[in-house]
Amino acid sequence: MLHWLIIGGGIQGCTLATYLLRQKKTSIQQLGILDPYEKPLHKWIQNTATIQMPYLRSPSIHHLDVEPFALEKFAKKERSKFAASFTPPYDRPSLELFNEHSRVVLEETEIPSAWIQGKAVGIGRKKDSWCVSLENGREIESKNVVLAMGLSEHPLWPDWAKAVQQAGGKIDHVFSHQPPDFDSLTPPVVVVGGGISAAHTSLRLCRMYPGQVTLITRHHLRVHQFDSDPGWLGPKNMNSYRIIKDYSERRKVIQSARHRGSMPIELHLALLREQKLENLVIHTDQITDVQTEPSTIFFELESRKQMNAGSVLLATGFHAKPPGIEWLEPTLRDYGMHCADCGYPIVSANSLAWAPNLFVIGALAELEIGPVSRNIAGARRGADRILQVT
Ligand SMILES: Cc1cc2nc3c(=O)[nH]c(=O)nc-3n(C[C@H](O)[C@H](O)[C@H](O)COP(=O)(O)OP(=O)(O)OC[C@H]3O[C@@H](n4cnc5c(N)ncnc54)[C@H](O)[C@@H]3O)c2cc1C
């Protein structure tokens, strides 16, 4: 029997695993990380590579390791390789540096040897442990289980986009299971979305298909350095959040605190530069009608503008549904585990426990950790709380 089983080996699961091992709360032999992919951080690496994000949005103190300055120290040690690897403001690390640091941390802690490739499809209580059933019929028993599934595998397809795909139109989501092949797109290319992923995608396409890229965003481009105010990282905003007892109210606070569909200033300026150079057209408009013909997709916008595309790339984010909720449903019923009206878990404030020895982190911990929960900072805060009870 394992001591700890973490379901999901993304940023959240790997940060928690690192904390558990570095702080000697368990040993590598007693730890398991269950994930369908071959290696840790698969979706993170794939999604950020697809949009060619050069720098993280978050500062250098947000990374997988416990010590806040571990990433900066690592960069100094590897100065020859990572000389210019931070960008202002807030010393944001390059993706290359962040990924290399993550790889080294995972190697140092031997996390790859705790890797179990597979997918959880059910979980039930045994006497003093939890038993997790896998898609392949295997069962894993563990004293403690942490649900660290994220949303990176659940890209959001608007209804019109599904219809285009069914009609044979060349359309894809940047975060599809198999990332789109940018080299084989047929210009003109339309990008749909208004946030940071749409911005990176448009910039990548401008380099490949200058003058043949259109970005359709349904709102004016919103500029925010971070996807929520840094006050949400500490007592400034969290003290008043914690005293809210009504979870619907907490959800409303999270929704208004998160700057969804926003981007840092430098990305906004880069888009405007491409627009000025006539490499990019930006339409702030609603899509009202889409027609698909064999090699062309026709758009009609609310402003009555019309345009056609050879290929369409969606950068429309992810589903809002709690990850894993379908296969967790029987467990919730059997063990009386509670969800708020938004469907997300109601968990203990001090340890993020949803049931005895069953914890959540990341998206599933959002109602406790607040607006930063899904981010790297949220993983660090979630890991701190879970470790408090061990
Ligand atoms: C392009 C992009 C850039 C971002 N940049 C930043 C940034 O700069 N700073 C920041 O703080 N945040 C950033 N984020 C937000 C956030 O940090 C990332 O989305 C992060 O990868 C979320 O990690 P996660 O572990 O929650 O989810 P995921 O990456 O989704 O990982 C969860 C893992 O769980 C697995 N899983 C799911 N279901 C099961 C199951 N039933 N059994 C077993 N395994 C399962 C999945 O296959 C997956 O591998 C960014 C997000 C994106 C998309």
The ligand as an SDF file (V2000), in Angstrom:
LIG
                    3D

 53 58  0  0  0  0  0  0  0  0999 V2000
   -0.6690   28.1600  -22.1760 C   0  0  0  0  0  0  0  0  0  0  0  0
   -0.7270   28.3140  -20.6920 C   0  0  0  0  0  0  0  0  0  0  0  0
    0.1870   29.1100  -20.0300 C   0  0  0  0  0  0  0  0  0  0  0  0
    0.1340   29.2410  -18.6480 C   0  0  0  0  0  0  0  0  0  0  0  0
    1.0630   30.0140  -18.0240 N   0  0  0  0  0  0  0  0  0  0  0  0
    1.0550   30.1200  -16.6860 C   0  0  0  0  0  0  0  0  0  0  0  0
    2.0440   30.8950  -16.0090 C   0  0  0  0  0  0  0  0  0  0  0  0
    2.9100   31.5180  -16.6040 O   0  0  0  0  0  0  0  0  0  0  0  0
    2.0070   30.9310  -14.6520 N   0  0  0  0  0  0  0  0  0  0  0  0
    1.0530   30.2590  -13.9250 C   0  0  0  0  0  0  0  0  0  0  0  0
    1.0770   30.3220  -12.6970 O   0  0  0  0  0  0  0  0  0  0  0  0
    0.0950   29.5450  -14.5410 N   0  0  0  0  0  0  0  0  0  0  0  0
    0.0680   29.4460  -15.8940 C   0  0  0  0  0  0  0  0  0  0  0  0
   -0.9050   28.7020  -16.5190 N   0  0  0  0  0  0  0  0  0  0  0  0
   -1.9880   28.1150  -15.7080 C   0  0  0  0  0  0  0  0  0  0  0  0
   -1.6490   26.7930  -14.9840 C   0  0  0  0  0  0  0  0  0  0  0  0
   -0.5070   26.9310  -14.1980 O   0  0  0  0  0  0  0  0  0  0  0  0
   -1.4320   25.6610  -15.9590 C   0  0  0  0  0  0  0  0  0  0  0  0
   -2.5990   25.4710  -16.7250 O   0  0  0  0  0  0  0  0  0  0  0  0
   -1.0790   24.3390  -15.2690 C   0  0  0  0  0  0  0  0  0  0  0  0
   -0.5360   23.4930  -16.2460 O   0  0  0  0  0  0  0  0  0  0  0  0
   -2.2440   23.6420  -14.5990 C   0  0  0  0  0  0  0  0  0  0  0  0
   -1.7360   22.4690  -14.0420 O   0  0  0  0  0  0  0  0  0  0  0  0
   -2.6350   21.2950  -13.4890 P   0  0  0  0  0  0  0  0  0  0  0  0
   -1.7220   20.3370  -12.8150 O   0  0  0  0  0  0  0  0  0  0  0  0
   -3.7760   21.8380  -12.7240 O   0  0  0  0  0  0  0  0  0  0  0  0
   -3.3520   20.6670  -14.7480 O   0  0  0  0  0  0  0  0  0  0  0  0
   -2.9360   19.7790  -15.9940 P   0  0  0  0  0  0  0  0  0  0  0  0
   -1.8100   20.3720  -16.7230 O   0  0  0  0  0  0  0  0  0  0  0  0
   -4.2300   19.5640  -16.7120 O   0  0  0  0  0  0  0  0  0  0  0  0
   -2.4400   18.4000  -15.3850 O   0  0  0  0  0  0  0  0  0  0  0  0
   -3.3440   17.4770  -14.8160 C   0  0  0  0  0  0  0  0  0  0  0  0
   -2.9330   16.0750  -15.1870 C   0  0  0  0  0  0  0  0  0  0  0  0
   -3.9090   15.2000  -14.6090 O   0  0  0  0  0  0  0  0  0  0  0  0
   -4.1390   14.1440  -15.5070 C   0  0  0  0  0  0  0  0  0  0  0  0
   -5.4250   13.5210  -15.2490 N   0  0  0  0  0  0  0  0  0  0  0  0
   -6.6580   14.0130  -15.4910 C   0  0  0  0  0  0  0  0  0  0  0  0
   -7.6000   13.0980  -15.1930 N   0  0  0  0  0  0  0  0  0  0  0  0
   -6.9450   12.0090  -14.7270 C   0  0  0  0  0  0  0  0  0  0  0  0
   -7.3620   10.7260  -14.2610 C   0  0  0  0  0  0  0  0  0  0  0  0
   -8.6520   10.3740  -14.2210 N   0  0  0  0  0  0  0  0  0  0  0  0
   -6.4120    9.8430  -13.8610 N   0  0  0  0  0  0  0  0  0  0  0  0
   -5.0990   10.1840  -13.9030 C   0  0  0  0  0  0  0  0  0  0  0  0
   -4.6490   11.3840  -14.3310 N   0  0  0  0  0  0  0  0  0  0  0  0
   -5.5550   12.2770  -14.7430 C   0  0  0  0  0  0  0  0  0  0  0  0
   -4.1020   14.8370  -16.8540 C   0  0  0  0  0  0  0  0  0  0  0  0
   -3.9120   13.9110  -17.9090 O   0  0  0  0  0  0  0  0  0  0  0  0
   -2.9450   15.7930  -16.6840 C   0  0  0  0  0  0  0  0  0  0  0  0
   -1.7310   15.2080  -17.0850 O   0  0  0  0  0  0  0  0  0  0  0  0
   -0.8800   28.5700  -17.9010 C   0  0  0  0  0  0  0  0  0  0  0  0
   -1.8070   27.7880  -18.5920 C   0  0  0  0  0  0  0  0  0  0  0  0
   -1.7270   27.6480  -19.9630 C   0  0  0  0  0  0  0  0  0  0  0  0
   -2.7500   26.7980  -20.6600 C   0  0  0  0  0  0  0  0  0  0  0  0
  1  2  1  0
  2  3  1  0
  2 52  2  0
  3  4  2  0
  4  5  1  0
  4 50  1  0
  5  6  2  0
  6  7  1  0
  6 13  1  0
  7  8  2  0
  7  9  1  0
  9 10  1  0
 10 11  2  0
 10 12  1  0
 12 13  2  0
 13 14  1  0
 14 15  1  0
 14 50  1  0
 15 16  1  0
 16 17  1  0
 16 18  1  0
 18 19  1  0
 18 20  1  0
 20 21  1  0
 20 22  1  0
 22 23  1  0
 23 24  1  0
 24 25  2  0
 24 26  1  0
 24 27  1  0
 27 28  1  0
 28 29  2  0
 28 30  1  0
 28 31  1  0
 31 32  1  0
 32 33  1  0
 33 34  1  0
 33 48  1  0
 34 35  1  0
 35 36  1  0
 35 46  1  0
 36 37  1  0
 36 45  1  0
 37 38  2  0
 38 39  1  0
 39 40  1  0
 39 45  2  0
 40 41  1  0
 40 42  2  0
 42 43  1  0
 43 44  2  0
 44 45  1  0
 46 47  1  0
 46 48  1  0
 48 49  1  0
 50 51  2  0
 51 52  1  0
 52 53  1  0
M  END
$$$$
